[in-house]
């Protein structure tokens, strides 16, 4: 299996609970809480490990929250590469309204990084990621990290396959096709609509925009997640659609990260991109039926994989 290194510069301690109803004003008496390590790259690594693979997780940790987060990661069997963060690690808080089933998610900002500290991260990545490895940059970039840092990372990591699943200004910058480009660029439908300026109502619309981005050089593989309507992918060999396989949503936390984890694990094991896309979709389907932040459980992944349909467009 090819080595996988996930990178999380802005991790979070994810707290999740529920209460009878979420309303303003009175104190809301919550049920038991769960505490899970979170942040895009952390969740990708956790998903890979839960599905039976291996990933090293480079995580920036700071303060008491960072200590707790690091302990949780080690208990879950992650091969942890600790990086000192320039401040206290953030936390997030999710509350499910039992009366409606709706989930409210509150996310803190995290510490601010300097350019020198971010340059040091690039040095660490070049040391830790062997040639040919998959490097997954997933989740929000920290405060102080300007758009263009991901491109600098790609330039410092020749011979590695960089996977990008981020948002906001960093995603917009990558969509403009700066070079060198990553191997994979993933986004959701809302982000794709914003970038394209078009509604992208159909799978064909999303696939066409993904192909536009690929031809412009944004990445070798472009993936657009369409929620309950599955995902599309543009590759040099053609476009593909994969079904979502599951319409039941208990918790949406980590579904996208589980998708990335399932897909990158399959690629690292030698699967072709279309089959890896299918395994990513099955991992996402498994994640949304798990409560809180448990991500994709292997028994659920095994159940959904045969139900996940892959279609050439």
N, C-alpha and C positions, 0 to 999 in steps of 0.2 A: 504494500500500500504506500503510495506517495505521501510524503510528509505534509501535514497541514498545520499552519500557524495562524491562529486568529488574533486580532489586535483590537483591544478595547481601551481607548484613552479616557473615556468618560463613562465608566461602569456605574452601576447603581445597586444598592441593596433594595430589592423589590419586596415590599410588604403588601399583603393582600388580605382582605376580610370582607364581611358582608353585614348588612343590617336590614331590618324589616322594610324600611323605605328611606330614601335620601331626600330630605326636605330642609329648607333653610330655617334657622332659628334655634330650635331646641337641641340639646345634646343628643347625639345619635349613638345609641348603645349597640356596639358591634359584637359580632360573634368572634370565635377564635381566629387568630391571625396566623398566616404563614409567612416565613421569611426565606427568600430565595435570592441567589446571586443573579444579577441582571445586567443589561447592557448588550448591545447587538452582538459583538464578538464573543462575549461570555456565553450568551445563549446559543450561538452557533456551535461553540465547542461543546457545551453541555448536550446539545442535540446529537452531535456526532458520537459522543461517548455513550449516551443512552441507547443509540442504535447499534452499538457494538463496535464502533470505530475508535480511532485514536487521533487526538488533536492536542497540540500544545497551545496554551492560552496565554498570550502576553497581555497582562492587565496592569494598568496604573492604579495604585492603591495608596491612600493617604488617611491618616488620622484613625480614630477609633472605629468609624464605620468601615474604613478600608481593612482594618484588622479583622473585623467580623466577617466581611465579605471574603477575604482570603481564606479564612478558616472554613467557611461554607464550601468554597471551591475545592479545597483539598479533601474535604469529606466526601465530595462527589467524584473523586478519583481523577480530577483534572491534572494534567501535567502543566503546572503553573510556572510561568516566567514572570516574576514580580518586577514592576517598574515603579519607582517612587513618583507619586503624584505631587503637584505643587500646592496641594491643599486637601481639605477633608473630602473624602469620597461622598458623593451625593446618595440620596435614597429616593425611591418613588413609592407611591401609595395608590392601591387600587381598591375600590369599594364596589361591591355588587349589590344592587337594590333587589332584595328578594321579591318584592311585590311586582316588579316589572321585568326582572332579569337583566336590566341594563347595567352596564359597568362604567364607573367613573374612574378616570386615571389621572393622577397628579404626579408630575415629574419635575424634580428640582434641576438647577442648572449645572452645578459642579464647579470645580476650581478653574481659574484662568491660567493658561500656559503662555510662556514667552517663546519667541522665535528660537532662542538658543536651546531651550528645553525640547522643543519640537525637532530641532536638528539632531539632538542627541538620540531621540527616538529612532530616526532614520539610521543612525549608526548601529543601534541595537538590532533593528530589523535585518540589516545587512549581515550582521554577525550570527543571528539566530536562525535565519531561514536558509536552508541549503539550496543549491541549484535544483531547479525542477519543482520545488515545493509550491503548494497552494498557500497564498497569503490572503486572508479574508479581513477586509476592513469594513466592518458592519456597525451601523448605529450612528448616532449623532457625533459630530466632531466637537471637541471641547472649545470653550471660550478662549479666544486668542489665536485659534487656528484659522488662518485665512484661506479662502478658496485658492486652489493651486497646490496645496500641500500634498494632496493625493497624487498629483502628477509628478511632483518631486519624488515621492515614494516609489512610483513606477520607474522613474529614471535611475534610482539608486538600487533597484532590484532586478537587473537584467537576468533573464533565464528563469525567473519565477513567474508563476501565473497568479496575477492579482485579481481578486474578486471584490467588487465594490457594491455595497448596499447601504447608501446613505441618503441624505435628504437636504432640502433647502438650497442654500447658495452653493454648497459643495457638489450637489447633484447637478445643478444648473451648469456649473463650470465644466463638469465632466461631459455633459451632453453637448457642449460646444466642441468636443473632439480635440482637446489638447493632446499633444504627443510627448512621450510614449503613452499609448492607451492601455487600459487594463484588459485582462482576458474576458471578464464578465462584468456587465453593468446591469443591475436590477433596480426596478422601480415599481410603484403601484400605479393604478389607473388614474388616480387624482393627480399624481405627480406628472404622469405622461400627458394628461390633458393640459396642465399648466405649461409644460414645456413645448407642446405642439401648437397650442392655441386652437385646438379642434376638440369636438366632443368625444370622439373615439367611441361611438356607441356600440360598435360591433367588434367581434374578435378580429375580423379582417381589417378593420380600421386600426386596431392596436398593433396587429402584425405588420401592417404597412408602415406605421411610424417606427416600430422597432427596426425594420429593415432600412429605413431612412437613416436612423442613427448609426447602424452598422456600416452602411456604405460610406457615411461621412467619416468613419474611423473612430467612433466613440468607444468601441470595444469589439472584440472578436464575436462575442455572444451578447445579445441584448434580450433581456427578459422583462416583460410587463405583466404584473400580477393583476388579474381582474376580479379578485375577491371570490364570491360564490360562483362566478363564471369561469374559474380556472385561470390559467396563465398562457401567454404566448411567448415564443422565442424565435428570434431571427439568428441564423447561422450562415456561414459561407455556403453551406449545402442546401439551404432552404428554410422555410418557416414551419413551426410546429405549434400545435395547441394541445394542452393537457387539461383534463377535467379536474374539478375540485374534489370530486368523490364523496363529499360529505356536506350536508346542508345544516347540520346541527352545530350551534356555536355555544359552548359553555363559557369559554374565556378566549379572547382573541390575543392575549399576551403571548408573544413569542412565536406566532404562527409564521411570520415572514422569516424569522431567524431559523426556525425548524426547517422551512423550505430550503434555505441556503445550506444548512447543515446536511440535510439529506442529499441534496444535489452534489455538493462538494465531496462528501464521503463517497458517493457513487463514482464520481470522476476520478478520485484518488485510487479507487479500486479497479480502474480501467474501463468503466462504462463509457459508451459513446454519449455525447451531449443529449440526444433525445431521450435515451433511457435514464440518464441522470436527471433530466427534467421531470420524468414520471416519478422517480423516487423522491424528488423534492416535494412534489405535489402530495404524495402519500404522507410524507412527514408533516406537512402543514395540516392536512386533514386530521391526522392523529392529534396534533397539538390543540386544535380548537375544541376538542371534546374533553380535554384535561382541565380540571379546575385550577384557578389561581395561576401560578407560573410554573407548572410542572412540565411544560413543553410536550414533546412527542414521546409516548411510551412505546416500547418495542412491540408489545402485543397488539396495540392499536395500529401501528404502522403495518404490521403483517396482515391485519384484517383489511386495511384500505388499499394496499398495493395492488391486489388483483382487480379492484374496482376502479382503478385510475386508468382512464382511457387516453391514449396518445394518438393524435391525428396529424398527418402531414397536410399543410394548408396549400 
